[in-house]
Amino acid sequence: MAGIKETKELVGFGILTVKAVFNSLADGKIGFEDAWRMIEVLQKAQPALEGVAIIPEELKDLDGPEVDELKKYILTEFDIPNDALEYVIEDALMIGLALARLYSKVKKLPK
């Protein structure tokens, strides 16, 4: 079983990046005063991207409890000021998880 460590780290990095951009744009522009948000994103980039090559294997082996863990993680961690957009993005991510689970099931079919 491959687990979901790398997938979860990359999802977390994506969430952190989107939140940093939205929070930086709260005043309508990204300025020097927003640099600290981007520093946090840059600090998390290397750890999140180091294991990106492992993610296809994790997705190929994705099971129900792992999907549930990722769903819970996304719904807990992803929060932006625009609730309507947040719900749309969360729905898109849930569709992505469903497709990843379907991919896993297809890969496990007997040949």
GUMAR-430161 format. One line per 5 residues: number of its first residue (from 1); their letters; for each residue y, x negated, z negated of N, C-alpha, C, O. Coordinates in Angstrom, 1 decimal. Each point is the difference from the previous one (the first is absolute). Layout:
BEGIN
NUM> A> Y/X/Z/Y/X/Z/Y/X/Z/Y/X/Z  ...
//
This chain:
BEGIN
1> MAGIK> -1.2/-0.8/0.0/1.2/0.8/0.0/1.2/-0.9/0.0/0.2/-0.9/-0.8  0.7/1.1/1.7/1.2/-0.8/0.2/1.1/0.2/-0.9/0.8/-0.9/-0.3  -0.7/2.1/-0.3/1.1/0.4/-0.9/1.3/0.3/0.8/-0.1/0.1/1.2  1.2/0.0/-1.9/1.3/0.4/0.7/1.1/-0.9/-0.5/1.2/0.4/0.2  -1.4/-1.5/-0.8/1.0/-0.8/-0.6/1.1/-0.4/1.0/1.2/0.2/-0.2
6> ETKEL> -1.6/-0.7/1.4/1.0/-0.5/1.0/0.7/1.2/0.6/1.2/-0.1/0.2  -1.9/1.2/0.0/0.6/1.2/0.6/1.0/0.5/-1.0/1.2/0.4/0.4  -1.5/-0.3/-1.6/0.9/0.5/-1.0/1.2/-0.9/-0.2/1.2/0.5/-0.1  -1.4/-1.8/0.2/1.2/-0.9/-0.1/0.9/0.1/1.2/1.2/0.0/-0.1  -1.7/0.2/1.3/0.8/0.2/1.2/0.7/1.4/-0.1/1.2/0.1/0.4
11> VGFGI> -1.9/0.9/-0.8/0.7/1.3/-0.2/1.1/-0.1/-1.0/1.1/0.6/0.2  -1.3/-1.3/-1.3/1.0/-0.2/-1.0/1.2/-0.7/0.5/1.2/0.3/-0.3  -1.4/-1.3/1.2/1.0/-0.8/0.6/0.9/0.9/0.9/1.2/0.0/0.0  -1.9/0.9/0.8/0.7/0.9/0.8/0.8/1.0/-0.8/1.2/0.3/0.4  -1.7/0.2/-1.5/0.7/0.9/-0.8/1.3/-0.7/-0.6/1.1/0.5/0.0
16> LTVKA> -1.3/-1.7/-0.5/1.1/-0.8/-0.6/1.1/-0.2/1.1/1.2/0.1/-0.4  -1.6/-0.4/1.6/0.9/-0.3/1.0/0.8/1.3/0.4/1.3/-0.1/0.1  -1.9/1.2/0.0/0.7/1.2/0.4/0.9/0.4/-1.2/1.1/0.4/0.3  -1.6/-0.5/-1.5/0.9/0.4/-1.1/1.2/-0.9/-0.1/1.1/0.4/-0.3  -1.3/-1.7/0.6/1.2/-1.0/-0.1/1.0/0.4/1.1/1.2/-0.1/-0.3
21> VFNSL> -1.7/0.4/1.5/1.0/0.4/1.1/0.7/1.3/-0.4/1.2/0.0/0.1  -1.9/1.0/-0.5/0.6/1.3/-0.4/1.0/-0.2/-1.1/1.1/0.6/0.0  -1.5/-1.4/-1.0/1.0/-0.2/-1.1/1.2/-0.8/0.4/1.1/0.3/-0.5  -1.3/-1.2/1.4/1.1/-0.8/0.5/0.9/0.8/0.9/1.2/-0.2/0.0  -1.7/1.2/0.6/0.8/0.9/0.9/0.6/1.1/-0.7/0.7/0.9/0.6
26> ADGKI> -0.9/-0.8/-1.9/0.5/1.2/-0.8/1.6/0.1/0.2/0.5/1.1/-0.1  0.2/-2.2/0.3/1.4/0.1/0.2/0.4/0.0/1.4/1.2/-0.2/0.4  -2.2/0.3/0.5/0.3/0.1/1.4/-0.1/-1.4/0.8/0.2/0.0/1.2  -0.4/-1.1/-1.9/0.0/-1.3/0.6/-0.8/-0.9/-0.8/-0.2/0.1/-1.2  -0.3/-1.2/1.8/-0.7/-1.1/-0.7/1.0/-1.1/-0.1/0.5/-0.5/1.0
31> GFEDA> -0.2/0.1/-2.2/0.9/-1.1/-0.2/-0.5/-1.1/-0.9/-1.2/0.0/-0.4  2.0/-1.0/0.1/-0.4/-1.1/-0.8/-0.6/0.4/-1.4/-0.9/-0.6/-0.5  1.5/1.7/0.0/-0.4/0.4/-1.3/-1.4/0.6/0.0/-0.6/0.2/-1.1  0.0/0.0/2.2/-1.3/0.5/0.2/-1.1/-1.1/0.1/-1.2/0.3/0.1  1.7/-1.5/-0.1/-0.9/-1.2/0.2/-1.1/-0.1/-1.0/-1.1/-0.3/0.4
36> WRMIE> 1.4/0.7/-1.6/-1.1/-0.1/-1.1/-1.2/0.9/0.3/-1.1/-0.4/-0.3  1.4/1.5/1.0/-1.2/0.9/0.4/-0.8/-0.7/1.0/-1.3/0.1/0.0  1.9/-0.8/1.0/-0.7/-0.6/1.0/-0.7/-1.3/-0.5/-1.1/-0.3/0.6  1.6/-0.3/-1.6/-0.7/-1.2/-0.6/-1.3/0.4/-0.5/-1.0/-0.7/0.1  0.9/1.9/-0.8/-1.2/0.5/-0.6/-1.0/0.2/1.2/-1.2/-0.3/-0.2
41> VLQKA> 1.7/0.9/1.3/-0.9/0.3/1.1/-0.5/-1.4/0.6/-1.2/-0.1/0.2  2.0/-0.8/-0.1/-0.4/-1.3/0.5/-1.0/-0.7/-0.9/-0.9/-0.7/0.5  1.1/0.8/-1.8/-1.0/-0.6/-0.9/-1.3/0.6/0.1/-1.0/-0.6/-0.3  0.9/1.9/0.6/-1.3/0.7/0.1/-0.7/-0.1/1.4/-1.1/0.3/0.2  1.9/-0.9/0.8/-0.5/0.0/1.3/-1.2/-0.9/0.2/-1.1/0.5/0.5
46> QPALE> 1.1/-1.7/-1.0/-1.1/-0.9/0.2/-1.3/0.5/-0.7/-1.0/0.0/0.7  1.0/0.4/-1.9/-1.2/0.5/-0.6/-0.5/1.3/0.7/-1.3/0.1/0.2  2.2/0.7/0.3/-0.5/1.2/0.7/-0.6/-0.3/1.4/-0.9/0.7/0.4  1.4/-1.7/0.2/-0.4/-0.3/1.4/-1.1/-1.0/0.0/-0.7/-0.2/1.1  0.4/-0.5/-2.2/-1.0/-1.1/0.0/-1.4/0.6/0.4/-0.8/-0.7/0.7
51> GVAII> 0.5/1.9/-1.2/-1.4/0.5/0.2/0.0/1.1/1.1/-1.0/0.7/0.1  2.0/-0.7/0.8/0.0/1.0/1.0/-1.2/0.0/0.9/-0.4/1.0/0.6  -0.2/-2.2/-0.4/-1.1/0.0/0.9/-1.3/0.6/-0.6/-0.9/0.4/0.8  0.9/-0.2/-2.1/-1.1/0.7/-0.6/0.1/1.5/0.0/-1.0/0.7/-0.2  2.2/-0.2/0.5/0.2/1.5/-0.1/-0.9/0.8/1.0/-0.6/1.0/-0.4
56> PEELK> 0.3/-1.5/1.6/-0.9/0.8/0.9/-1.4/0.1/-0.7/-0.6/1.1/0.2  0.1/-2.1/-0.8/-1.3/0.1/-0.7/0.1/1.0/-1.2/-1.0/0.7/-0.2  2.1/-0.7/-0.5/0.2/0.9/-1.1/0.0/1.4/0.5/-0.7/0.9/-0.5  1.4/-0.6/1.6/0.1/1.3/0.6/-1.4/0.4/0.6/-0.3/1.2/-0.1  -0.4/-2.1/0.6/-1.3/0.3/0.6/-1.0/0.5/-1.1/-0.9/0.8/0.3
61> DLDGP> 1.1/-1.3/-1.5/-0.9/0.3/-1.1/0.6/1.1/-1.0/-0.5/0.2/-1.1  1.6/0.4/1.5/0.8/0.9/-0.9/-0.9/1.2/-0.4/-0.6/0.7/0.8  0.6/-0.4/-2.1/-0.8/1.2/-0.5/1.0/1.0/-0.6/1.2/-0.3/-0.2  -1.8/1.4/-0.2/0.8/1.1/-0.6/0.9/-0.4/-1.2/1.2/0.3/0.0  -1.8/-1.0/-1.0/0.8/-0.4/-1.2/1.1/-1.0/0.4/1.0/0.0/-0.7
66> EVDEL> -1.3/-0.8/1.6/1.1/-1.0/0.5/1.1/0.8/0.7/1.2/-0.4/-0.3  -1.5/1.4/1.1/1.0/0.8/0.6/0.9/0.7/-1.1/1.2/0.1/0.1  -1.9/0.4/-1.1/0.6/0.7/-1.1/1.0/-0.9/-0.7/1.1/0.4/-0.4  -1.6/-1.6/0.1/0.8/-1.0/-0.6/1.3/-0.4/0.8/1.1/-0.1/-0.6  -1.3/0.0/1.9/1.2/-0.3/0.8/1.0/1.2/0.1/1.2/-0.2/-0.1
71> KKYIL> -1.8/1.4/0.2/0.9/1.2/0.0/0.8/0.0/-1.3/1.2/0.2/0.0  -1.9/-0.3/-1.1/0.7/0.0/-1.3/1.1/-1.1/-0.1/1.1/0.3/-0.5  -1.5/-1.5/0.9/1.0/-1.1/0.0/1.2/0.3/0.8/1.2/-0.2/-0.4  -1.4/0.7/1.6/1.1/0.4/0.9/0.9/1.1/-0.6/1.2/-0.1/0.0  -1.8/1.1/-0.5/0.7/1.2/-0.5/0.8/-0.4/-1.3/1.0/0.6/-0.3
76> TEFDI> -1.6/-1.5/-0.4/0.7/-0.5/-1.3/1.1/-1.0/0.3/1.1/0.1/-0.6  -1.3/-1.0/1.5/1.0/-1.1/0.2/1.1/0.3/1.0/1.1/-0.5/-0.1  -1.4/1.4/1.1/0.9/0.2/1.1/1.0/1.1/-0.4/-0.3/1.1/-0.2  1.6/-1.5/0.0/1.0/0.9/-0.4/1.3/-0.5/0.7/0.5/-1.1/-0.3  0.1/2.0/1.1/1.3/-0.4/0.6/0.9/1.2/-0.3/-0.4/1.1/-0.3
81> PNDAL> 1.7/-1.3/0.4/1.0/1.0/-0.3/-0.1/1.3/0.9/0.3/1.1/-0.5  -0.7/-1.2/1.7/-0.1/1.1/0.9/-1.4/0.6/-0.1/-1.0/-0.4/0.6  0.9/1.5/-1.5/-1.3/0.6/-0.2/-0.7/0.5/1.2/-1.2/-0.1/0.2  2.0/0.7/0.7/-0.6/0.6/1.2/-0.7/-1.1/0.9/-1.1/0.2/0.4  1.8/-1.3/-0.3/-0.5/-1.1/0.8/-1.2/-0.6/-0.8/-1.0/-0.5/0.7
86> EYVIE> 1.1/0.4/-2.0/-1.1/-0.6/-0.8/-1.3/0.8/0.3/-1.0/-0.6/0.1  1.1/2.0/-0.1/-1.2/0.8/0.2/-0.6/-0.2/1.4/-1.2/-0.1/0.1  2.1/-0.1/0.9/-0.5/-0.2/1.3/-0.7/-1.4/0.1/-1.1/-0.1/0.6  1.7/-0.9/-1.2/-0.6/-1.3/0.0/-1.4/0.0/-0.8/-1.0/-0.6/0.5  1.0/1.3/-1.6/-1.2/0.1/-0.8/-1.1/0.7/0.8/-1.2/-0.4/0.0
91> DALMI> 1.6/1.5/0.7/-1.0/0.7/0.9/-0.5/-1.0/1.0/-1.2/0.0/0.3  2.0/-0.7/0.4/-0.4/-1.0/1.0/-1.0/-1.0/-0.6/-1.0/-0.4/0.6  1.3/-0.1/-1.8/-0.8/-1.0/-0.6/-1.4/0.6/-0.4/-1.0/-0.6/0.1  1.0/1.9/-0.5/-1.2/0.7/-0.3/-0.9/0.2/1.3/-1.2/-0.1/-0.1  1.9/0.4/1.2/-0.7/0.1/1.3/-0.6/-1.4/0.3/-1.2/-0.1/0.5
96> GLALA> 1.9/-1.0/-0.7/-0.5/-1.3/0.2/-1.2/-0.3/-0.8/-1.0/-0.6/0.5  1.0/1.0/-1.8/-1.1/-0.2/-0.8/-1.2/0.8/0.5/-1.2/-0.5/0.0  1.4/1.7/0.4/-1.1/0.8/0.5/-0.6/-0.6/1.3/-1.2/0.0/0.1  2.1/-0.6/0.7/-0.5/-0.6/1.2/-0.8/-1.3/-0.3/-1.0/-0.3/0.6  1.5/-0.4/-1.6/-0.8/-1.2/-0.5/-1.3/0.3/-0.5/-1.0/-0.7/0.2
101> RLYSK> 0.9/1.8/-1.0/-1.3/0.5/-0.5/-0.9/0.4/1.1/-1.2/-0.3/0.0  1.7/1.0/1.0/-0.8/0.4/1.2/-0.5/-1.2/0.7/-1.2/0.0/0.4  2.0/-1.0/-0.2/-0.4/-1.3/0.6/-1.1/-0.6/-0.8/-1.0/-0.5/0.6  1.1/0.5/-1.9/-1.1/-0.5/-0.9/-1.3/0.7/0.3/-1.1/-0.6/0.1  1.2/1.9/-0.1/-1.2/0.9/0.2/-0.7/-0.3/1.4/-1.2/-0.1/0.1
106> VKKLP> 2.1/0.0/0.9/-0.5/-0.3/1.3/-0.7/-1.3/0.1/-1.1/-0.2/0.6  1.7/-0.9/-1.2/-0.6/-1.3/-0.1/-1.4/0.0/-0.7/-0.8/-0.9/0.3  0.6/1.8/-1.2/-1.2/0.0/-0.7/-1.1/0.9/0.6/-1.2/0.0/-0.4  1.5/0.6/1.5/-1.0/0.8/0.8/-1.1/-0.9/0.5/0.3/-1.1/0.5  -1.5/1.6/-0.5/-1.1/-0.8/0.6/0.2/-0.2/1.5/0.5/0.9/0.7
111> K> -0.8/-2.0/-0.2/0.2/-0.3/1.4/-1.2/0.4/0.8/0.0/-0.2/1.3
//
